[in-house]
Amino acid sequence: MTLEVSGRVDLRRAREGFEELALSVFDAGADIIELGVPFSDPIADGSVIQYSSQKALSNKITLEKTLEIAGKIKDKSDKPIILMGYANPFLIYGISNLSKSMKEIGIEGIIVPDVPLESYDDFYSNDFKILERDSACWERIGTEFFIPAELA
């Protein structure tokens, strides 16, 4: 699994170039791409991801553009994409809208590192249940990456 911040490439190629980059990462052997949504204050990330987010934001990459890019990647690859980002852009977009968009595109999951434990149930509402599926790729993600072997 590799993390790629959406649109972090050269401005002239921010959309098209990033799609090519993601597909080449899959071709090079990555099983999953964690697709980062650029955010102005990525507190849970180190300096490289912070720089990548700033680069992507300067390229005017938004959550909406990230979803568009993800759709183009999924049109050419059936490998899993996990969306990674911070709560504010997702809340502004709307959790229900986000989960529907992710389902339509085929995004397999989401990571939101800044949701406090006491807000977990509210944030991860029933809206995300539509992402659950019985596909082989979802089983691979669930058993190999998120569920400890002794619980699988």
Stockholm file with secondary structure:
# STOCKHOLM 1.0

chainA/1-152         MTLEVSGRVDLRRAREGFEELALSVFDAGADIIELGVPFSDPIADGSVIQYSSQKALSNKITLEKTLEIAGKIKDKSDKPIILMGYANPFLIYGISNLSKSMKEIGIEGIIVPDVPLESYDDFYSNDFKILERDSACWERIGTEFFIPAELA
#=GR chainA/1-152 SS CEEEETTCSCGGGTTHHHHHHHHHHHHTTCSCEEEECCCSCCTTSCHHHHHHHHHHHHTTCCHHHHHHHHHHHHHHCCSCEEEECCHHHHHHHCHHHHHHHHHHHTCCEEECTTCCGGGHHHHTCGGGGGGCCCCHHHHHHIIIIISCTTTC
#=GC SS_cons         CEEEETTCSCGGGTTHHHHHHHHHHHHTTCSCEEEECCCSCCTTSCHHHHHHHHHHHHTTCCHHHHHHHHHHHHHHCCSCEEEECCHHHHHHHCHHHHHHHHHHHTCCEEECTTCCGGGHHHHTCGGGGGGCCCCHHHHHHIIIIISCTTTC
//
